[in-house]
């Protein structure tokens, strides 16, 4: 899967910055998994920085999606 970072800083005409991670599935299997995830819950419930190894030298980010009872309110 290809991942692209789209970040636009705030400007004097638009005070709201923009940040997005764009996901580009490269196989039918990846596309199916993405569609399944969107169907479960379209908004992340949490974004977490996860440290691997020792000394915080390596890490990754986890975007966590959970189905909730108030799905209709999202």
N, C-alpha and C positions, 0 to 999 in steps of 0.2 A: 504494500500500500504506500502510495506517495503522500507525504504530508508537507504542506506549505504554510508558512507563517505570513499572515497578512496583518500588518500593524500600521496604523496611520495616526500620527500625533495630532493633538489638538491644534487648530489654527485660530487666528484672531476672528475669523468669520464663523467658525464652528468650535465651540469650547469643549465638545465631547470627543475624546479620543476613541479610536476603534481598534479592536484586536480580535482576530479570529484565527483558528487553526482550520485549514481547509484539508479535508481528507479525500483522496482520490483512489478509490478501489481499483485494483489492476486485474482482478480475476472475478469470475462470476461468484465464486465462493465468498470472497471479500464483500462483494456487493450484497449478497444475500444476508451475510452477517450484519452489515450496516443497516439494511432495511428492517431486519428483525429488531435490532437495537432501537431504532427510531420508533417502531411500533410499540415497544415496551414503554419507553419514556423518551420524549423528544428533548428534554432539558436536563442537564447534569444536576444531580443533587449535591455534588461535592467535587472540588478540584483539589488534589493533594500532591504535594511534592514528596517523593519517596526516596530515601537515601539507601544506596546499596553499598556493600563492602564496609570498609573501616575508614574512619576519618572523614566521612562525607565527601569522598573524592569522586564518587560517581552517584548519579541520581537519575530519576525519570519522573514524569508527571503522570498521574492517573486521573482521568475524567470519569467520574463514577455516576452511573445512571441506575436509578432504582424505581421500580413501579410503586406508586403510592395510591392510597385510597382516593385521594382528591385529584386524580388524573385529569378530570374535566376542568379543573381550575387553573391548570398550567398555561 
